[in-house]
């Protein structure tokens, strides 16, 4: 792999990861997401530049993204919890179903093609973006959360799709909660907690799913790159609190519009990659 022997390329990639870490942390605090919508495409590009085929680069990007989400989600959730806007009772209901969904997604990851990950990412992202940018008009199933049984089904779906997308579940759990009338600030805060529930088992699952493959980077444990994790984490932890502070300073509509535009850009990036 020529990129591995080119010092200039390696330095550029390292700086890209440091910058991506800052963006991941900021978005984790601002939108209650783990930052996977930024880290997955960035990591995918970097692993591709390093010469890894798509069937390795994509699950490696997703698994490493989930690992990065662990500290950023914990940091973000703590910040929102201190402000009293995290729905802890809902997180308790979702804990086991989310775990089961994440484990299923991690198992699928070992055999899925890169297109599976990208299609799931695009579909979920565009649905959520449409809802957010439209102001949510007509996007209301009911006022108030449904029964515990339905919530558990939601939790399993959130865990499964998030594991395939390499995200902390914020985009999906935000959609679920706001469809049931949960205020956007409370939904974003609770989604930060969802990220913690997803990222830890998801990371372990991707480590197991890729374990023993001979075509992975030398620093990787399964589908998790330790070097990428180490370069991304410092700046992500530094910027998370900035995102939390801004989230509580912005209006509901500003948050919805910002999150929606962000998701559109990420989806456009993956569509471009699939068509290229």
N, C-alpha and C positions, 0 to 999 in steps of 0.2 A: 504494500500500500504506500504509494508515493507520498501521500500527505503526512504519514507518520515520520518520514525521514526529512521533511522540510521544516526547519525551525521557524521560518517566517509564518508558515501556515499554522503551526501549532500555537504560536504566540497569539495570532489573530483569533483562533478558536478559543483560547483561554480567556481573552478579553471579552469575547462574545458571551461566554458563559457567565462571567462576572456581571456583565450588563444585564443579561437575562435574569440573573438572580435578583437584581434590584427591582426589575419589572414584576417578577413573580411575587415577591414579598409585598410590594405596593398594592397589586391587584388582589392579593389574598385579604388584605385588610379592608380595601375599598369596597369590593363586591362580595366578600364572604366566600370566595372561591379559593381553591388551593393554588391557583396559578397555572394549572395544567394546560389551559388554553393557550398560554404563552410557551411553556416549557416543552410541550410535546412537539409542536412544529420546529422550534429552535433545535431541540435535541435531534430530531429526525434529520434536519439539514446537516448538522455537525457530523453525525455518524455516517451520513451519505458521503460527505466530503472526505471523510477518513477512509472511504472505500468499502464500506459494508453494504451488502445487498439489502434491498427493501424488506425482504422477509426476516432480516435480522435487525435492521435499523429501526423499523416501526415498533415491534414489541419492546426493543431495548429503550426506545424513547419513552414509551408508555410506562414501563416498569421503573425507569429512573425518575420519571416525573412523579410517580406515586411516592417514591422515597423522599424526594425534595419536599413534597407536600406535607410530610409528617411534621417537621419543625415549624414550617410556616403556618400550618393550620392550627397547631397548638398555640403559637404566639398570637395569631389572629383571634382564636376563640377566647383566650384569656382576656384580650383587650375588650372584646364585645361583652364578655361576661361581667367584667367590672362595671360596665355601664348598665347592667341589669336588663339587657334585651335578648338574652339567649333563652329559648324555650327548652328547659332541661327535661321536663316531663315528656315532650315529644321525642327528644333524643333517646330517652330510655325505651320508649315503644319501638323505635327504629333500630336499636342496637343489634339485636340478633338477626332480623331480616336483612339488614344491610350487610352483615358479615356473611350470610349465606349467599347473597347475590354477588359479593366481591369474590368469594371462593369460586363460584361458577364462572365468572368472567375470567379469572386467572387461569382456570383450567382450559377454557376455550382459546386463550391467548397462545397456547403452545402449538395449536394446529391452524389457527386462522391466518388468512392471507392479509397483506397490508391494506387491501381495499376494504376489508371488513371493518378495521379500526377507523378508517377515514370516513366511510359511509355513515357509521354510527355517529361519529363526531359531527359531521355535516348536518345530518337529520335532526339531531337533538338541538344543535346550536341554532339552526335556522328557525325552528319552531319557537324556541325561547326568544330569539331576537324579534320575530314578528310580533309576538305578544307584548314585549317590552316597548317596542317602537310605536305600536298602535295605541299605547296608553292603557292597554288592558281592556278596552271597550269590547264587551261581548265575551271576554275571557274570564268568566266567573262561573264555576260549577255550583257553588253555594257559599253562603256566609257561615263560616265556621268549619273546623276540621271534621272529617267523617269518623266513622266508628274505628275502633282499634284494629279490627280485622282488615279493613280497607287500608288503613295506615300501614299495616305490616306488609301488604302487597306492594304498596308504594315504596316501602323501604327496600324490599328485595329488588325491585326494578331499578331504583336509584343505585344500589350497590352493583348490580350487573352491568348497567350501561357505563357507570363511572369507571369501573375496572377496565372496560374495553376502550374507553376514551383517555384514560390516564389522568383524570381530573379528580378533584376532591368532592365532586357531587354538588357543588354550589349552584351550577347552572340548572340542574335538574330539580334539586330540592327547592330552589327559589321558585321555579315554575309551579311545582306542586302546591307549595304553601300559598302563593299569591292567587292561584286558581280557587283557593278556598278562603279568600278574604283576609289572609294574614298580612298586616302592614309590611311594606317593603323593608323598612329598617329592621323589624323583628325577623323577617325572613332571611335577610342577609346575615344577621348575627347568628341565627340558629344554623344556617348553612355552614358557617365556620366550624361549628361543632361536628356537623356531618362529615366534614373533611377529615377530622381526626379518626372517626369511626371507619372511614373507607381506606385511608392511606396506609395505616399500619398493617392490617391483614392483606391489603392489596400488594404491598411491597414484598411481604413474605411469600405470597402466592406467585408473584412473577420471578422471584429468586428460585423457587422450586420448579416452576414451569420451564425455565431455561437452563436449569442445572445440568452440567455434563455436555452441553453442546460445544463442539470443537471450533465453531466459527464465530465465537464471541470475543470481544476485546480481552486482553490479558488481565485487566483490572476488574472485570465484571464478575459478580456472583449471580449466576443465572442471567435474567434480563435486567439487571441493575448495575450500572456503571459507577463504581466507587469514586473514580477520578472526577467524573462529571458532577456527582453529588458534592464532593468536597469543594469544587470551584464555585458552585452556585449558592451554597447555603449562607456563607458569611454576609453577602450583600442583601440576600432575601430577608434575613432576620433584622437587618438594620432598617429596612424600609417598611416593614409590616405596620408598625405603629403609626406611621405617617398616613397610610391608607385608612386605618381605623378612624383616625381623627377627622380626615376629610369626609368619610362616609357619614359621620354624625353631624357634619356641618352642612352637607348638601341637602337640597329638597328631594322629596320622593320622585318627582318627575325628572330631575337632573340625574339621579341615580339610574332610573329606568332607561333613559335615553343613552347615557354613557355605557351602560352594560350591554344594551342592544347593539349599538354601533360596534363595540368591541367584538361581540360574537360574530357579526356579519363579516368583519375583516378576517377573522380567523378561519371562518368557513370558506371564504373566497380563496384564501391561501391553499386550502386542501383541495378545493375544486380545481384550481389551476394546476396543482401537482398531478391530479388524476388525469387531466386532459392533455397535459404536456407530453 
